[in-house]
């Protein structure tokens, strides 16, 4: 009986530790839905077949975006409504810069990917 209790305590302890870890690689303390800039660029590399040079440039763009987003969050004191227009403009600017780095075929895939993401976000907002 003691062994069963010991195993249960061990399993519960491991479960608590695994839930406490931040597995998305964000070093800033908060949780980023998309991951850190390196992970975001790696996803694009897989989906768009980016070259190593493109990956490096995209990673730099995402790193800059994350820093500006963090400063916007700080400046708005957590007011999400105040953040929304500036964040949208920042994302659009970053996506435009990424698009400029891509080949024509990659641009088409990227635009489709962004459209799919927007549709999924709209569906979540509408409760579908």
N, C-alpha and C positions, 0 to 999 in steps of 0.2 A: 504494500500500500504506500509506503514511504517513497518507493521508487517511482510510482505513478505520479504522486504529488510533485516530486522533484522534476520529473520530465515535463509536467504541465507548467510548473514555474519557469523552467528553462525556455519552453516554447513561448510563453507570454512575455518573457524578458526580451527574447530575440524579436518578437513582433513589435514591441514598444520601441526598440532601437531602430528597426527598419522604417517605421513610420516617422520617427523623429528626424531622420536624415533627409537632407535636401538633395535629391538625386538629379536635378536638372542642371547642376553645375553653376548656378548663379552665386557669385561670390559677394553680392551686394547685400545679402541678408533677406531680401524679399524674394518672392517667387515670380519668375517670368514665365508666362504661358508658353512662349515660343522657345525658351531656352536662352543660353548665352550666345553672344555673337558668333563664336566658333561653331556651335551646334546649328545655328540658323544657316550659316554659310555652307556647312556640310550637307544640310538637307537640300539646299539649292544645287549643290554640286551633283548630288544623286539624281535629282529631278531634271536638271537642265544640262547635265554632262559638261560642267564647267572645267576650264583648264586650271592649273595650279595658280597661274597669274591672276585669273579672274577670281578665284577663291580668296586670294590674299586681298584683292581690292574690295571685294564684297564684305569680307570680315572687317576691314578697316571702316567701311561705311556703316556697318551694323554697330561697331564699337562706338563710333561717333554718335549714332542715333541713340544708343542706350545712355550715354553720358548726358546728352541734351534732355532726354526723357526724365532722367533722374533729377536734373536741375529744375525742369518744369514742375515736377511733382513737389519738390521742396518749395518752390516759389508760390505755388498755389495753395499751400498748407492743406493738402488733401481734398480740396474742392474739385471733384471730378468734372463737374459741369464747366468750370473755368478751364480745366486742362484739355477738354475734348477738342476744341478747334485747333489749338496749337499742336496737339499730338497728331491729329489727322493731317495737318499741313506738313509736319515733320516726316510722317510715314510716306506721304505722297512724294516729297522731295527725295527721300532715300530711294524709293522705288523707281523714280525717274532716273536717278543717277545709276542705279543698277541696270536699268533697261539700256542706258547708253553704253554700258560695258559689254552687252551681249550681242551675239550674232543674230541675224534675222530669224533663224529657226528657234533659237533660244528665247528671243523676244516674244514670239508667238506662244511658246509654252509658258513663259512667265506671265503673260497677260491672262492666259486661260487659268493658270493657277491662282492668280489674284482674284479673278472673277468667281472662281469656285469658292474661294475663302469668303468673299463678300456674300455670296449666296448662302453659304452655311451659317455665317454670322446672322444674316437676316432671318433665316429659319429659326435659329436659337432665340432671337429676340421675339419672334412671333409665337414661340412656344410649340413649334412643329418638330 
